[in-house]
Amino acid sequence: MQFAPLGDRAITITLGVAIDEATNRRVRAISALLDAQALPCIVDLVPAFVSLAVHYDPALVAGVDDDGSPYERLVNALEPLLANVHEDEMVAPRIVEIPVSYGGDLGPDLEDVARQHSIGVDDVVRIHTTGDYLVYMIGFMPGFAYLGGLAPELVTPRRSSPRTAVPAGAVGIGGQQTGVYPLVSPGGWNLIGRTPLRIFDAARENASLLEAGDRVRFVAISRSDFESWNSA
């Protein structure tokens, strides 16, 4: 566990260098512990693949050594606290099912992904929907979940020419990851389908549908089901 300043109002706690579920589980366990502690000085916690950013208010950092900087005092407080993290005490992950209509104009790169792997489009859909994906982190844009667990048979390089506008709800594959674009944005991932769900909605109490630690399962639906969902 390594501590480093991130500017003058945040600390980065790094727990490893490899992107794997074990390291990410430790990141989430530490985040959960600090969230439960509700220290007055901590204003935000941002878990990533192998690290946690702890944003704090320097004026609220308490400590017996008034000569030390807020960063030093907070690190001194966090080190013994985080030494007692128990991953087995974490709550069970949420299972989130995301309906997807694959192919056609909703998934314009589906056939190309199948061609690159010398399989049929039905095989791509079957493999993609049988996956069990872990939300490692939220980043890039509000609500965008980086999902690990993509089958090796579907690992596909990003497009050589990114699109200037990918629609909200588009489901894509980029390298070893898959994910859903929550908002309209430029993007270079291979688009294989689209979900009618709103992945990010600022009007909701929980704006982001997904959060770090969730397990995601994609469920294939027809184009007519997609249209009906949007109408409803």
C-alpha positions in Angstrom: 0.0 0.0 0.0 1.6 3.2 -1.2 0.6 6.8 -0.4 1.3 9.8 -2.7 0.0 13.3 -2.8 -2.4 14.2 -5.7 -2.1 17.9 -5.7 -2.7 19.6 -2.3 -6.2 18.2 -1.7 -6.0 14.5 -2.5 -4.1 11.4 -1.8 -3.6 8.4 -4.1 -3.4 5.0 -2.4 -1.9 2.5 -4.8 -2.4 -1.2 -4.1 -0.7 -2.9 -7.0 0.3 -2.6 -10.7 -1.7 -5.4 -12.3 -5.4 -5.1 -13.4 -7.0 -8.0 -11.7 -10.0 -8.8 -9.5 -8.0 -9.4 -6.4 -6.3 -6.0 -6.4 -9.5 -4.2 -7.4 -11.3 -6.0 -4.5 -8.8 -4.5 -2.1 -9.3 -1.1 -3.6 -13.1 -1.4 -3.1 -12.7 -2.7 0.4 -10.6 0.3 1.4 -13.1 2.6 -0.2 -16.0 1.0 1.7 -14.1 1.2 5.0 -13.3 4.9 4.6 -16.9 5.6 3.4 -18.2 3.9 6.6 -15.8 5.9 8.8 -17.2 9.1 7.4 -14.1 11.2 8.4 -15.1 14.9 8.3 -12.1 15.9 6.2 -12.8 13.4 3.4 -15.0 14.9 0.7 -14.8 12.2 -2.0 -13.5 8.7 -2.8 -12.7 7.7 -6.3 -11.8 4.0 -6.8 -9.9 3.0 -10.0 -8.3 -0.2 -11.3 -5.5 -0.5 -8.7 -5.7 2.7 -6.7 -8.0 4.9 -4.7 -8.1 8.7 -4.8 -9.0 10.3 -1.4 -10.1 13.9 -1.8 -10.0 15.9 1.4 -10.4 19.4 2.9 -7.0 20.4 4.3 -8.7 22.7 6.8 -10.6 19.8 8.4 -7.7 17.4 8.8 -7.1 16.8 12.5 -3.9 15.6 14.0 -1.7 15.7 17.1 1.3 17.1 15.1 0.2 20.6 14.2 3.5 21.2 12.5 2.9 18.5 9.9 1.1 19.2 6.6 -2.5 18.2 6.2 -1.3 15.5 3.8 1.2 14.1 6.4 -1.4 14.2 9.1 -4.0 12.4 7.0 -1.6 9.7 5.9 -0.6 9.1 9.5 -4.3 8.7 10.4 -5.0 6.4 7.4 -2.1 4.0 7.7 -3.2 2.3 11.0 -6.9 2.5 10.0 -6.4 0.7 6.7 -4.2 -1.9 8.2 -7.4 -3.6 9.5 -9.2 -3.9 6.2 -11.1 -7.2 5.8 -12.2 -8.0 2.3 -14.5 -10.8 3.4 -16.7 -8.2 5.2 -17.7 -6.5 1.9 -21.3 -6.7 0.9 -22.3 -9.1 -2.0 -22.0 -7.3 -5.4 -25.2 -6.2 -7.2 -26.1 -8.1 -10.3 -27.2 -5.7 -13.0 -28.8 -7.0 -16.2 -28.6 -4.8 -19.3 -30.8 -5.5 -22.2 -29.2 -5.1 -25.6 -30.4 -5.2 -29.2 -27.5 -6.4 -31.2 -26.5 -5.6 -34.8 -28.1 -3.6 -37.6 -27.9 0.2 -37.2 -27.8 -0.3 -33.4 -24.7 -2.3 -33.7 -22.9 -1.3 -36.9 -19.6 -3.1 -36.1 -21.1 -6.4 -35.1 -20.4 -8.0 -38.5 -16.8 -6.6 -38.6 -16.1 -8.0 -35.1 -17.4 -11.4 -36.2 -15.3 -11.3 -39.4 -12.1 -10.4 -37.5 -12.5 -13.5 -35.3 -13.8 -15.8 -38.1 -17.0 -16.5 -36.3 -20.7 -15.7 -37.0 -22.6 -12.7 -35.6 -24.7 -15.1 -33.6 -21.5 -16.4 -32.0 -20.5 -12.9 -31.0 -23.9 -12.3 -29.4 -23.8 -15.7 -27.6 -20.3 -15.2 -26.2 -21.0 -11.5 -25.2 -24.2 -12.4 -23.4 -22.7 -15.4 -21.5 -20.0 -13.2 -19.9 -19.9 -12.2 -16.3 -18.5 -8.7 -16.2 -17.0 -6.8 -13.2 -17.3 -3.0 -13.0 -13.7 -2.1 -12.2 -14.2 1.6 -12.2 -16.2 4.5 -13.5 -14.4 7.0 -15.6 -13.9 8.7 -19.0 -17.3 10.4 -18.7 -20.1 10.3 -16.1 -21.4 6.8 -15.6 -19.0 5.1 -18.0 -18.2 1.7 -16.5 -15.0 -0.1 -17.4 -16.0 -3.8 -17.5 -13.5 -6.6 -17.1 -14.2 -10.2 -18.1 -14.5 -10.1 -21.8 -13.9 -13.5 -23.4 -10.6 -13.8 -25.3 -12.6 -14.8 -28.4 -14.0 -11.2 -28.6 -10.9 -9.2 -27.8 -10.9 -6.7 -30.6 -8.7 -3.6 -31.3 -10.3 -0.2 -31.3 -11.4 1.2 -34.6 -8.7 2.9 -36.7 -11.1 5.8 -37.2 -13.0 6.9 -34.1 -16.6 8.1 -34.5 -17.3 11.8 -33.7 -20.6 10.9 -32.1 -21.5 7.6 -30.5 -25.1 7.4 -29.3 -26.0 7.0 -25.6 -26.6 3.4 -24.8 -24.2 2.0 -27.4 -22.5 -1.2 -26.3 -19.0 -1.5 -27.6 -15.8 -3.6 -27.4 -12.4 -1.9 -27.1 -9.4 -4.2 -26.7 -9.9 -6.5 -23.7 -12.9 -4.5 -22.4 -16.6 -4.0 -23.1 -18.8 -1.2 -22.0 -21.8 1.0 -22.6 -21.6 4.7 -23.6 -23.8 6.5 -21.1 -23.9 9.8 -23.1 -23.4 10.9 -26.7 -19.7 11.3 -27.2 -16.8 10.6 -29.6 -15.5 7.1 -29.3 -13.4 4.5 -31.0 -14.8 1.2 -29.7 -16.5 -1.3 -31.9 -20.3 -0.9 -31.6 -22.1 -4.2 -31.4 -25.5 -3.2 -30.0 -27.4 -0.7 -28.0 -29.4 -0.8 -24.7 -32.6 1.2 -24.1 -31.6 1.7 -20.5 -30.4 5.1 -19.4 -26.9 4.4 -18.0 -26.5 7.9 -16.7 -29.4 10.3 -15.8 -28.6 13.4 -13.8 -32.2 13.6 -12.7 -32.1 10.3 -10.8 -31.1 10.1 -7.1 -28.3 7.7 -8.2 -27.4 9.2 -11.5 -25.1 6.4 -12.6 -26.8 3.0 -13.1 -23.5 1.2 -12.4 -20.9 1.5 -9.7 -17.5 -0.1 -9.0 -18.0 -3.6 -7.8 -21.2 -4.4 -9.6 -21.5 -7.5 -11.8 -23.0 -6.9 -15.2 -24.8 -9.4 -17.5 -26.0 -8.5 -21.0 -29.3 -9.9 -22.2 -30.2 -10.0 -25.9 -33.5 -8.4 -26.9 -35.1 -7.9 -30.3 -35.2 -4.6 -32.2 -39.0 -4.5 -31.6 -38.4 -4.9 -27.9 -35.9 -2.1 -28.0 -38.4 0.2 -29.7 -41.2 -0.8 -27.3 -38.9 -0.1 -24.4 -38.1 3.4 -25.6 -41.8 4.1 -26.3 -42.7 3.0 -22.8 
